[in-house]
Structure formats: C-alpha cells, structure tokens
C-alpha cells in the first residue's frame, strides 16, 4: 500500500470552504498522496467562546501531521479575539513566510510582465509580537521586538532558498535610518550572514524607497527578506502587481511544522456566490506538495493551471469584465488539463526533495544551538516615563532635578520623542506622556537599587511614573537611542 501523507485541513470561513473544496478536488484528481484530517477553526470557534479561535483537538492534529493546508478565516471584530494566523505562526514556530509573486502576462493583465520575485518575511517578531499597552489616556504603545537569533534564522533561510532555487540575488528591506537599533540589528545580521554566500549578490534598501521600486520595477528583484510588518505589506503589494492578490499562495515554514495558505482573506462579501478565485490556495497546495516530497504532482497541477490561463479561462477577478467562470468551474478546467503542458508559459518542473529534507530549509543548527555571547553589560541610566496632564515641561523638569539624587543627572525630557526640556520650544505639541532620561553620574554595575530609590523619590513628590526602561551599554556600545538634542 502506498503511503499517504497525513495533512491537517481547515476549510476556513467566508469563501474558504468553496476554494478549499475546489483545491482538494484538484489534488485528488492529480494523484496527490495525502490523507486529510479536517479541523474546525476560525469564526465559529471564536463565537463559541474560545478567544484563540482554535480548539485543543486541532492543535493535536497539527502536532501529529506537521503539515497544515488552511483556508482563510474570519476574526470577529472586538471582543478581545486574537489573530488566529499570528497565534498559529508563533505557537508552532513558523518563522519563515514565503510568498512567490509571478506575473502571468499576457493572459493576466499586468503592467509588469517580467515580474518573478519571492518575498521572505520574518513571521514571529517585530510589531506582530502583539505587545501593546495604553499608558495614559492619550498615549498607547506597541513594542517592536527584533532578536538576533530570530533574524539569523530568517536571513539564513532567505539565502538557502536562493541557493536551492537558483536565485541570484537577495535584497534586504529595513528602516534602519530611523530605527537604528531594531532595524539596524536586522540589517547588521543580514550583512554578516551574506558573507557565507559569496556566490549570491546582495543589496539593501530603506523600506519606503524599496517599496517604491517594487511598484515601479519589480523585475529588478529576485529574493527579498524583511521584518514582519514590512513583509506583510510588501507581499500584498507585490501580489497585486502580478494582476490579483487572489493568485498568490504562501508557505509558513518552521523547523518541525509547515502551514500553506492563500495570502488573501475570507472575503465574506462574496462568500457563497461561487465566484471566488481558488488560485491562491491552489498555489499554497502546490508549495505543500513540494514540501512533502511530491514534486511531480505539484508540477502536474501547476502546469495544468498555467494551461487553463492560456486557454482564457478566468475567474471574475482576472477576467476584468470579460467572460468568467465560477470557483468549481475553474477547478474542473484545471482538472481537464492535468497532464498537459503550457505553450506560452515555460513549463514548471520541481526538483525532487530527499526524504530527510521533506521539511526543507530548516534553520541552521548553528543558529538554534549557538553559544551565548560573552557580553559585558553596564547600567548607565534609566528612562522614567510619567503620566501628567497638568504641569508644564519646565515644571516637571524642575521637580525631577530636585530628586535626581547623587547618582543621577536629569539629561532631558521628551514628549512623543521630541525634546521639551531643557530648552524646549513653546510651539511643540505635547500630550500627557513624558520620557524623562536620567544618566548615571557613576558606574552602577548592574544594580537596580539606586533606580528603585530614585523611583521612590519621584513617588514622594506626587509624580506618576508608568514604566521605566533601563539604559545599558553592551561591550562598551550604547544599547539605547539617544534622546533628541543629544
């Protein structure tokens, strides 16, 4: 008996069940050797009272099969519901989001007929860590977390992907001209890892001009790696440039488990009408087949899909006012062309993957098992954040200078990152949230005793501190941004 790979499948919400049924029919007719295990996740689970949107039995299936084909889901608005996509990616360690973006001219309308780029997005960190706080009535914050090991994993994955897929260049997008520590670390690690791949060209773009270049000349890019939020936005823009977001699939790869999906949402406005384009999920399923070691079936489906486009069979989002077919009609057209090769498009052929590499492009063990760095950490100050909607910057500054004590000097006060004390401008707009930087007058080692005493003195003068951030140097290098004006 031929082995069938167990695969966890969630039909999803909105158009999810329609495009999943179409995709599964194609997989069956193409001879995919899979054994589906169906789970319920998403809107119905949320509304049953489970705020994560996924029940325990679904987790058990995912741990058992280690392969997940997921339809789009709907997260109910309000009510404290968590993003299920983020929950799954982070819980299962799916650190690499891989999104190919290919133009299908002349059969799909696009201004960029030579576009063929892959965006590799870090999937667990950055602002999507989801750590947010309302600190005052007027100010909320979201923490941006970039880690060295997390960055090493995604950057090395990007270079390994390029090497194994005969890609010639890897580009990094960050905003390290502004976020010098977080995005600066991402760019720094990119340059370090690039040295291990001398045969692959590299470049770096600031995210804003990089996005402009994607919109103007996507054919100039090959593989692009970037932090989470930028990658989310860039991959949707790139997908739309190919002709439709509905064409793009994605893979979410971890060391042990992988998830495959379309990049679009559940589109509840067209759910049940039978007009949704299943192509994004079809492409996700093709990536899944390559991942589990069934490249011949993947190529068979991909080539049939290309031949379907060549024959002018399009769903409504691609037809652009011309003749269109429904979701299942499109799937049946692909099935009819299984075994055929495209004529205008170059036929697709996927390389066989050795069984040990079925979960291909795992992170480098040297990253996972890396030794702890030998770092000298030195406490050199503290940022104390205050809530105050009554006093002026000068009044706050004078009060804090009186309680700074022998160990600290009040260096400055900022409001929304703009220096307001000393020598602030009266024209500067302020809110009720103040960052007050105290610098050490002497080396404190790593003791927090003096900081606790400082906070107590601030409390005694009725100033309301809401959080602190210790200021450190690591091996003599400053581990915090300078306050404006310094």
C-alpha positions as CSV (number, residue, x, y, z in Angstrom):
1,X,0.0,0.0,0.0
2,X,1.4,3.4,-1.0
3,X,1.9,5.8,1.9
4,X,-0.3,8.8,2.1
5,X,1.0,11.9,3.9
6,X,-1.4,13.0,6.7
7,X,-2.4,16.6,6.2
8,X,-4.4,18.7,8.6
9,X,-7.0,20.7,6.7
10,X,-9.2,23.7,7.7
11,X,-11.8,24.8,5.3
12,X,-12.0,28.2,7.0
13,X,-14.6,31.0,6.8
14,X,-16.2,33.1,4.1
15,X,-15.0,31.9,0.7
16,X,-12.7,29.4,2.5
17,X,-15.0,26.3,2.1
18,X,-15.6,27.0,-1.6
19,X,-11.9,27.4,-2.6
20,X,-10.8,24.5,-0.3
21,X,-13.3,22.1,-1.9
22,X,-12.1,23.2,-5.4
23,X,-8.4,22.8,-4.3
24,X,-9.0,19.4,-2.7
25,X,-10.8,18.1,-5.9
26,X,-7.8,19.1,-8.0
27,X,-5.4,17.4,-5.5
28,X,-7.4,14.2,-5.6
29,X,-7.6,14.1,-9.4
30,X,-3.9,14.9,-9.8
31,X,-3.0,11.9,-7.7
32,X,-1.7,13.7,-4.6
33,X,-0.9,11.1,-1.9
34,X,-2.4,12.8,1.1
35,X,-4.6,11.7,4.0
36,X,-6.8,14.7,5.1
37,X,-7.6,15.3,8.7
38,X,-10.2,18.1,8.9
39,X,-10.4,20.5,11.8
40,X,-12.7,23.4,12.7
41,X,-11.0,26.7,13.4
42,X,-12.0,30.4,13.0
43,X,-15.2,32.3,13.4
44,X,-17.4,29.5,14.7
45,X,-14.8,28.6,17.3
46,X,-14.3,32.2,18.3
47,X,-18.1,32.7,18.7
48,X,-18.3,29.5,20.9
49,X,-16.3,31.3,23.5
50,X,-12.7,30.3,22.5
51,X,-10.9,33.6,22.1
52,X,-8.0,32.0,20.3
53,X,-10.2,30.6,17.5
54,X,-8.6,27.1,17.6
55,X,-9.6,24.2,19.9
56,X,-7.2,21.7,21.6
57,X,-8.0,18.8,19.3
58,X,-6.9,21.0,16.3
59,X,-3.5,21.5,18.0
60,X,-3.2,17.8,18.5
61,X,-3.8,17.2,14.8
62,X,-1.2,19.7,13.8
63,X,1.4,18.2,16.1
64,X,0.6,14.8,14.6
65,X,0.6,15.6,10.9
66,X,3.1,18.5,10.9
67,X,1.5,19.8,7.6
68,X,-1.4,22.2,7.5
69,X,-3.4,23.4,4.5
70,X,-5.5,26.3,5.7
71,X,-8.4,28.2,4.2
72,X,-8.8,31.9,5.1
73,X,-10.5,32.6,8.4
74,X,-12.6,35.5,9.8
75,X,-11.6,37.0,13.2
76,X,-14.7,38.6,14.7
77,X,-14.4,42.4,15.4
78,X,-13.9,43.5,19.0
79,X,-14.4,41.2,22.0
80,X,-10.6,40.6,22.6
81,X,-10.3,38.0,19.8
82,X,-6.7,37.2,18.9
83,X,-5.5,36.9,15.3
84,X,-5.5,33.1,14.6
85,X,-2.9,33.4,11.9
86,X,-0.5,35.1,14.3
87,X,-1.3,32.6,17.1
88,X,-0.6,29.6,14.8
89,X,2.6,31.0,13.3
90,X,4.1,31.9,16.7
91,X,2.9,28.9,18.7
92,X,4.2,26.4,16.1
93,X,7.4,28.4,15.4
94,X,6.6,29.1,11.7
95,X,9.3,31.7,11.4
96,X,9.5,32.0,7.6
97,X,6.7,33.2,5.5
98,X,7.5,32.6,1.8
99,X,5.4,34.4,-0.9
100,X,6.3,34.0,-4.5
101,X,5.0,36.8,-6.8
102,X,4.9,35.9,-10.5
103,X,3.3,37.8,-13.4
104,X,1.3,35.7,-15.9
105,X,1.3,38.0,-18.9
106,X,-0.1,38.1,-21.5
107,X,-3.1,36.1,-20.1
108,X,-3.4,38.0,-16.8
109,X,-3.4,41.8,-17.2
110,X,-0.4,43.4,-15.5
111,X,1.9,46.4,-16.0
112,X,4.9,44.3,-15.0
113,X,5.1,41.2,-17.4
114,X,8.6,40.2,-16.3
115,X,8.0,40.1,-12.5
116,X,9.2,37.0,-10.7
117,X,10.2,37.7,-7.1
118,X,9.9,35.9,-3.8
119,X,9.3,37.8,-0.5
120,X,10.5,36.1,2.6
121,X,9.0,37.6,5.6
122,X,10.1,37.1,9.2
123,X,6.9,35.6,10.8
124,X,7.2,35.8,14.6
125,X,8.7,39.0,15.8
126,X,8.6,42.8,15.1
127,X,5.4,44.7,15.9
128,X,3.5,41.5,15.4
129,X,4.7,40.3,18.8
130,X,1.4,42.0,19.8
131,X,2.7,43.6,22.9
132,X,0.7,46.7,23.3
133,X,-0.3,48.9,26.3
134,X,-2.4,52.0,26.9
135,X,-0.1,54.0,29.2
136,X,-2.1,57.2,29.6
137,X,-5.5,58.5,28.5
138,X,-3.8,59.9,25.4
139,X,-1.0,57.5,24.5
140,X,-0.7,53.8,23.5
141,X,2.4,51.9,22.6
142,X,3.3,48.9,20.6
143,X,6.7,47.2,21.3
144,X,8.9,46.4,18.3
145,X,10.9,43.3,19.1
146,X,13.8,42.2,16.8
147,X,16.1,39.4,18.1
148,X,19.5,38.3,16.8
149,X,18.6,34.6,16.7
150,X,15.3,35.2,15.1
151,X,16.9,37.4,12.5
152,X,19.7,34.9,11.8
153,X,17.1,32.2,11.2
154,X,15.1,34.2,8.6
155,X,18.1,35.7,6.8
156,X,19.8,32.4,6.5
157,X,16.6,30.9,5.3
158,X,16.4,33.5,2.6
159,X,19.9,32.8,1.4
160,X,19.3,29.0,1.5
161,X,16.1,29.5,-0.5
162,X,18.0,31.5,-3.1
163,X,20.8,28.9,-3.3
164,X,18.4,25.9,-3.7
165,X,16.2,27.6,-6.2
166,X,18.9,29.1,-8.4
167,X,18.1,32.6,-7.4
168,X,20.9,35.1,-8.0
169,X,20.3,38.0,-5.5
170,X,18.9,38.6,-2.0
171,X,17.8,42.0,-1.0
172,X,17.1,43.3,2.5
173,X,14.5,45.9,3.3
174,X,14.6,47.8,6.7
175,X,14.1,51.3,8.1
176,X,17.4,51.4,9.9
177,X,18.0,55.1,9.1
178,X,15.3,55.8,11.8
179,X,15.1,52.6,13.9
180,X,18.8,52.3,14.3
181,X,18.7,49.5,17.0
182,X,15.9,47.2,15.9
183,X,16.0,47.5,12.1
184,X,19.7,48.2,12.5
185,X,20.2,44.8,14.0
186,X,18.3,43.1,11.2
187,X,20.5,44.9,8.6
188,X,23.6,44.1,10.5
189,X,22.8,40.4,10.7
190,X,21.9,40.4,7.0
191,X,25.4,41.6,6.2
192,X,27.0,39.1,8.5
193,X,25.1,36.1,7.0
194,X,25.7,37.3,3.4
195,X,29.4,36.6,3.8
196,X,28.6,32.8,3.9
197,X,27.0,33.0,0.4
198,X,29.6,34.8,-1.8
199,X,28.0,33.5,-5.0
200,X,24.8,35.4,-4.3
201,X,24.5,39.1,-4.9
202,X,23.2,41.3,-2.1
203,X,21.7,44.7,-1.7
204,X,19.8,46.8,0.9
205,X,17.0,49.3,0.5
206,X,15.3,51.5,3.0
207,X,11.7,50.2,3.1
208,X,10.0,53.3,1.7
209,X,12.1,53.6,-1.4
210,X,12.3,49.8,-1.7
211,X,8.5,49.6,-1.8
212,X,8.5,52.3,-4.5
213,X,11.0,50.3,-6.5
214,X,8.8,47.2,-6.2
215,X,5.8,49.2,-7.5
216,X,7.9,50.6,-10.4
217,X,10.4,47.9,-11.3
218,X,9.6,44.6,-9.6
219,X,11.7,42.7,-12.3
220,X,14.8,44.1,-10.6
221,X,14.3,42.0,-7.5
222,X,14.8,38.3,-7.0
223,X,14.5,37.3,-3.3
224,X,13.6,39.9,-0.7
225,X,13.9,39.4,3.0
226,X,12.5,41.7,5.6
227,X,10.9,42.0,9.1
228,X,7.4,41.0,9.8
229,X,5.2,44.1,9.2
230,X,7.1,45.3,6.1
231,X,6.9,41.8,4.7
232,X,3.1,41.6,5.2
233,X,2.6,44.9,3.4
234,X,5.2,44.4,0.6
235,X,3.9,40.9,-0.3
236,X,0.3,42.1,-0.7
237,X,1.5,45.0,-2.9
238,X,3.7,42.6,-4.9
239,X,0.9,40.1,-5.3
240,X,-1.5,42.8,-6.6
241,X,1.1,43.9,-9.1
242,X,1.0,40.5,-10.7
243,X,-2.6,41.0,-11.5
244,X,-4.5,39.9,-8.4
245,X,-4.0,39.1,-4.8
246,X,-6.2,36.1,-5.5
247,X,-3.4,34.4,-7.4
248,X,-0.8,34.2,-4.6
249,X,-0.2,31.4,-2.2
250,X,2.2,31.3,0.7
251,X,4.2,28.8,2.9
252,X,4.8,29.3,6.6
253,X,7.8,27.2,7.4
254,X,9.1,26.1,10.8
255,X,11.7,23.6,12.0
256,X,9.0,20.9,12.6
257,X,5.7,22.1,11.1
258,X,4.6,24.0,8.0
259,X,1.4,25.7,7.0
260,X,0.2,26.6,3.5
261,X,-2.5,29.0,2.5
262,X,-3.7,31.7,0.2
263,X,-2.5,35.2,1.1
264,X,-5.9,36.8,0.9
265,X,-8.7,37.0,3.5
266,X,-12.0,35.3,3.8
267,X,-13.9,37.9,1.6
268,X,-17.3,37.4,3.3
269,X,-18.9,39.8,0.8
270,X,-18.7,37.2,-2.0
271,X,-19.0,34.1,0.2
272,X,-21.5,31.6,-1.1
273,X,-21.7,33.1,-4.6
274,X,-19.3,30.5,-6.1
275,X,-17.2,33.2,-7.9
276,X,-14.1,33.3,-5.7
277,X,-10.7,32.5,-7.3
278,X,-9.2,29.4,-5.8
279,X,-5.8,30.0,-7.4
280,X,-4.1,31.4,-4.3
281,X,-5.0,28.3,-2.3
282,X,-4.1,26.1,-5.3
283,X,-0.6,27.6,-5.2
284,X,-0.4,27.1,-1.5
285,X,-1.2,23.4,-2.1
286,X,1.4,23.2,-4.8
287,X,4.0,24.5,-2.3
288,X,2.8,22.0,0.2
289,X,3.3,19.1,-2.3
290,X,6.8,20.2,-3.0
291,X,7.4,20.4,0.8
292,X,6.2,16.9,1.5
293,X,8.2,15.3,-1.3
294,X,5.6,15.1,-4.2
295,X,7.2,17.4,-6.8
296,X,5.8,15.6,-9.8
297,X,2.2,16.1,-8.6
298,X,3.0,19.7,-7.8
299,X,4.3,20.3,-11.3
300,X,1.3,18.4,-12.9
301,X,-1.1,20.7,-11.1
302,X,0.9,23.9,-11.8
303,X,1.3,23.2,-15.5
304,X,-2.4,22.4,-15.8
305,X,-3.2,25.7,-14.0
306,X,-1.0,27.6,-16.5
307,X,-2.6,25.9,-19.4
308,X,-6.0,26.9,-18.0
309,X,-5.0,30.6,-18.0
310,X,-3.6,30.2,-21.5
311,X,-6.9,28.9,-22.7
312,X,-8.6,32.1,-21.4
313,X,-10.5,30.5,-18.5
314,X,-10.5,33.1,-15.7
315,X,-12.5,33.8,-12.6
316,X,-14.1,37.2,-12.3
317,X,-11.2,39.0,-10.6
318,X,-8.9,38.2,-13.5
319,X,-11.4,38.5,-16.3
320,X,-11.7,42.3,-15.9
321,X,-15.1,42.5,-17.4
322,X,-14.7,39.6,-19.9
323,X,-16.1,36.1,-19.7
324,X,-15.5,34.5,-16.4
325,X,-16.2,31.1,-14.7
326,X,-17.1,30.2,-11.2
327,X,-14.9,28.7,-8.5
328,X,-15.7,25.0,-9.2
329,X,-15.8,25.5,-12.9
330,X,-12.3,26.8,-12.8
331,X,-11.2,23.8,-10.8
332,X,-12.8,21.4,-13.3
333,X,-11.0,23.3,-16.1
334,X,-7.6,22.7,-14.3
335,X,-8.5,19.0,-13.8
336,X,-9.3,18.6,-17.5
337,X,-5.8,19.9,-18.4
338,X,-3.9,17.6,-16.0
339,X,-1.0,16.1,-17.9
340,X,-0.9,19.0,-20.4
341,X,1.9,21.5,-20.8
342,X,1.5,25.2,-21.2
343,X,2.7,26.6,-24.6
344,X,3.4,30.3,-24.0
345,X,4.4,29.9,-20.4
346,X,7.6,27.9,-19.6
347,X,6.5,24.5,-18.2
348,X,7.2,24.1,-14.5
349,X,9.4,21.4,-13.1
350,X,10.1,20.9,-9.4
351,X,13.2,19.2,-8.1
352,X,12.7,16.1,-6.0
353,X,13.5,16.6,-2.3
354,X,15.2,13.9,-0.3
355,X,13.1,12.4,2.4
356,X,15.3,13.9,5.1
357,X,14.6,17.3,3.5
358,X,10.9,17.0,3.3
359,X,10.7,19.9,5.7
360,X,13.2,21.7,3.6
361,X,15.1,24.8,4.5
362,X,15.2,24.2,8.2
363,X,17.1,26.7,10.2
364,X,20.8,26.2,10.6
365,X,21.6,24.2,13.7
366,X,24.4,26.6,14.4
367,X,21.7,29.3,14.9
368,X,19.5,27.1,17.1
369,X,22.4,25.9,19.2
370,X,24.5,29.0,19.1
371,X,26.6,29.7,22.2
372,X,25.6,32.5,24.4
373,X,27.6,35.6,23.6
374,X,30.2,36.8,26.1
375,X,28.8,40.3,26.7
376,X,29.7,42.9,29.4
377,X,26.5,44.7,30.3
378,X,26.8,48.0,32.1
379,X,23.9,50.0,33.6
380,X,24.4,53.7,32.7
381,X,21.0,55.3,33.3
382,X,17.2,54.9,33.2
383,X,14.3,56.4,31.2
384,X,11.4,57.1,33.5
385,X,8.0,57.5,31.8
386,X,5.4,59.8,33.5
387,X,1.7,60.4,33.2
388,X,1.0,64.1,33.7
389,X,-1.6,66.4,32.1
390,X,-1.3,69.4,34.5
391,X,2.4,70.5,34.7
392,X,4.5,72.2,32.0
393,X,7.7,70.7,30.8
394,X,9.7,73.2,32.8
395,X,7.7,72.4,36.0
396,X,8.2,68.7,35.6
397,X,11.9,69.2,34.9
398,X,12.5,71.4,38.0
399,X,10.7,68.9,40.2
400,X,12.8,65.9,38.9
401,X,16.1,67.8,39.2
402,X,15.4,68.2,42.9
403,X,15.0,64.5,43.4
404,X,17.7,63.2,41.0
405,X,19.9,62.5,43.9
406,X,23.7,61.9,43.9
407,X,23.7,59.0,41.4
408,X,21.8,60.6,38.6
409,X,21.6,63.6,36.3
410,X,18.4,64.6,34.6
411,X,19.6,64.8,31.0
412,X,16.4,65.7,29.2
413,X,12.6,65.2,28.9
414,X,10.9,64.3,25.7
415,X,7.3,64.1,24.6
416,X,6.4,61.8,21.7
417,X,10.2,61.7,21.1
418,X,10.7,65.4,20.8
419,X,12.9,67.2,23.4
420,X,10.9,69.6,25.6
421,X,13.3,70.1,28.5
422,X,15.7,71.7,28.9
423,X,15.5,74.5,26.3
424,X,12.3,73.2,24.7
425,X,10.2,75.1,22.2
426,X,6.8,76.5,23.2
427,X,5.5,75.6,19.8
428,X,6.0,71.9,20.4
429,X,2.7,70.0,20.8
430,X,2.6,67.7,23.8
431,X,0.4,65.0,25.3
432,X,0.2,63.5,28.8
433,X,3.1,61.1,28.3
434,X,6.7,62.1,29.2
435,X,10.0,60.3,28.9
436,X,12.5,61.5,31.5
437,X,16.1,60.4,31.0
438,X,18.3,60.1,34.0
439,X,22.0,59.4,33.3
440,X,24.3,57.9,35.9
441,X,27.0,60.1,37.4
442,X,29.0,57.0,38.3
443,X,29.2,53.3,37.3
444,X,26.4,51.4,39.0
445,X,27.3,47.9,37.7
446,X,24.0,46.1,37.1
447,X,22.4,47.0,40.4
448,X,18.8,48.4,40.3
449,X,19.0,49.6,43.9
450,X,19.7,53.2,43.0
451,X,16.9,53.2,40.4
452,X,14.4,51.9,42.9
453,X,15.4,54.6,45.3
454,X,15.0,57.2,42.5
455,X,11.5,55.9,41.8
456,X,10.6,56.2,45.4
457,X,11.7,59.9,45.5
458,X,9.6,60.5,42.3
459,X,6.7,58.9,44.0
460,X,7.2,61.1,47.1
461,X,6.7,64.3,45.0
462,X,3.4,63.0,43.5
463,X,4.7,62.4,40.0
464,X,3.0,59.3,38.5
465,X,5.6,57.0,36.8
466,X,4.0,54.4,34.5
467,X,7.1,52.4,33.2
468,X,10.8,52.5,33.1
469,X,13.5,51.4,30.6
470,X,17.0,50.8,31.9
471,X,19.8,52.1,29.8
472,X,22.7,49.7,29.2
473,X,26.0,49.6,27.3
474,X,26.9,46.2,25.9
475,X,30.7,45.7,25.5
476,X,31.0,49.5,25.6
477,X,28.4,50.1,22.9
478,X,25.3,52.1,23.7
479,X,22.2,49.9,23.7
480,X,19.6,52.7,23.5
481,X,18.7,55.5,21.2
482,X,19.9,59.0,22.0
483,X,17.3,61.5,23.2
484,X,16.6,64.2,20.6
485,X,19.0,67.1,21.0
486,X,21.8,64.9,22.4
